[in-house]
Structures are given as structure tokens and as C-alpha cells.
Amino acid sequence: QVQLVESGGGLVQAGGSLRLSCAVSVSIASISVMGWYRQAPGKQRELVGTSTSGGSANYADSVKGRFAISRDNAKNTVYLQMGSLKPEDTAVYYCRVTIIGRIYWGQGTQVTVSS
């Protein structure tokens, strides 16, 4: 059973930074795409960014230049470094992987940005 556990969320002031972690229970080295998503209250879940095993990453326009995704294959962990945080970044953040056509989600971690 594949498990994903996010951590690192919390309360931060606008302009601050946080680093989220997503620990995966299986090797991530061969997972081609890993993604971070978020869901704000009353809104649909949206893509924040994706990271490929080849080292490339893509981001939503709303976070481009402020957020960065990285992987540590030795720790089977993917990170979301968030900077210049804004109140509109407040949401539950989830990581997602697809393995052999099956999608797995973590339980999410709350990020709250105060103005």
C-alpha cells in the first residue's frame, strides 16, 4: 500500500516562507511525475506544480517564481518550498503521485497565511 504523508504546514505571516514535505512509503526514483495541489475553503482543488524524475518542474502561474518543488530520492521525499507567501495561498496542501496508473494522495497539511 502506497502512503503519502505531508508535513510542514502552519501559520505564517504574509511575505514569509514555509517548506512542506511529502514522505512516500515507496521509492520515488522511478515515479515520473509527482505533484503538489491545494484546496482553499469553498474552492476546487488546484494544481500548484509538478516535478518529473528528469528534474524538470512546472508551476501554476499564481505561484511561479515564489514556489519550488524538489525531490530527495534517498529519503523518498518531495518538498514544496514556498516563499513570499500571500493570504491567498491559504489552503490545505496535498501531494499526489501516480504509480502504475493509480493515483495516491496524502492527507494534506494546512497552510494559513495571515495579512
C-alpha positions as CSV (number, residue, x, y, z in Angstrom):
1,Q,0.0,0.0,0.0
2,V,1.4,3.4,-1.0
3,Q,1.2,6.0,1.6
4,L,2.0,9.7,1.4
5,V,2.4,11.9,4.5
6,E,2.6,15.6,4.2
7,S,4.1,17.8,6.9
8,G,5.4,21.3,7.5
9,G,2.2,23.4,7.3
10,G,1.4,26.1,9.8
11,L,0.6,29.7,10.3
12,V,2.9,32.3,8.7
13,Q,2.7,36.0,8.1
14,A,2.4,37.4,4.6
15,G,5.8,37.6,3.0
16,G,7.1,34.6,5.0
17,S,8.3,31.2,3.9
18,L,7.4,27.6,4.6
19,R,8.7,24.2,3.4
20,L,6.3,21.4,3.0
21,S,7.4,17.8,2.9
22,C,5.7,14.7,1.4
23,A,7.2,11.4,2.6
24,V,6.3,8.5,0.4
25,S,6.3,4.9,1.6
26,V,7.8,3.6,-1.7
27,S,10.8,4.5,-3.8
28,I,10.1,7.7,-5.7
29,A,13.1,7.4,-8.0
30,S,11.0,5.8,-10.7
31,I,7.9,7.9,-10.3
32,S,7.8,10.0,-13.4
33,V,5.6,12.8,-12.1
34,M,4.8,14.0,-8.6
35,G,2.5,16.9,-7.9
36,W,1.5,19.4,-5.3
37,Y,-2.1,20.6,-5.1
38,R,-4.0,22.8,-2.8
39,Q,-7.6,23.4,-1.9
40,A,-8.8,26.6,-0.3
41,P,-12.1,26.8,1.6
42,G,-15.1,26.8,-0.8
43,K,-12.9,26.2,-3.8
44,Q,-11.9,23.3,-6.0
45,R,-8.6,21.6,-5.6
46,E,-6.0,23.1,-7.9
47,L,-2.6,22.2,-9.2
48,V,0.3,24.0,-7.6
49,G,3.1,22.4,-9.5
50,T,4.7,19.1,-10.7
51,S,8.1,17.6,-10.7
52,T,9.4,15.0,-13.1
53,S,12.0,12.3,-12.4
54,G,14.1,14.0,-15.1
55,G,14.4,17.1,-12.9
56,S,12.1,19.5,-14.5
57,A,9.2,21.3,-12.8
58,N,6.2,23.3,-13.9
59,Y,4.1,25.7,-11.8
60,A,0.8,27.4,-11.8
61,D,1.1,31.0,-12.8
62,S,-0.1,32.0,-9.4
63,V,3.0,30.6,-7.7
64,K,5.6,30.8,-10.4
65,G,8.7,32.5,-9.1
66,R,7.7,32.0,-5.4
67,F,7.4,28.2,-5.0
68,A,9.8,25.5,-5.9
69,I,9.5,21.7,-5.9
70,S,12.4,19.4,-5.2
71,R,12.9,15.7,-4.6
72,D,15.2,13.7,-2.4
73,N,15.2,10.2,-3.8
74,A,17.3,8.9,-0.9
75,K,14.6,9.9,1.5
76,N,11.7,9.2,-0.8
77,T,10.5,12.7,-0.1
78,V,9.3,15.6,-2.2
79,Y,9.4,19.1,-1.0
80,L,7.5,22.3,-1.7
81,Q,9.5,25.4,-0.8
82,M,7.1,28.4,-0.6
83,G,8.3,32.0,-0.4
84,S,6.7,35.4,-0.5
85,L,3.6,33.9,0.8
86,K,0.3,35.7,0.4
87,P,-3.0,35.4,2.2
88,E,-4.5,33.9,-1.0
89,D,-2.0,31.0,-0.6
90,T,-4.0,29.8,2.4
91,A,-5.2,26.3,1.7
92,V,-4.8,22.6,2.5
93,Y,-1.8,21.4,0.5
94,Y,-1.7,17.9,-0.9
95,C,0.9,15.8,-2.7
96,R,-0.1,13.3,-5.3
97,V,1.7,10.5,-7.2
98,T,0.6,8.2,-9.9
99,I,2.0,4.7,-9.8
100,I,1.1,2.1,-12.5
101,G,-2.0,4.2,-13.4
102,R,-3.3,4.5,-9.8
103,I,-3.4,7.9,-8.1
104,Y,-2.4,8.3,-4.5
105,W,-3.0,11.4,-2.3
106,G,-1.7,12.4,1.1
107,Q,-3.9,13.6,3.9
108,G,-3.0,17.2,3.4
109,T,-1.3,19.9,5.5
110,Q,-2.9,23.2,6.4
111,V,-1.1,26.4,5.4
112,T,-2.5,29.7,6.7
113,V,-1.1,33.0,5.7
114,S,-2.1,36.0,7.8
115,S,-2.1,39.5,6.4
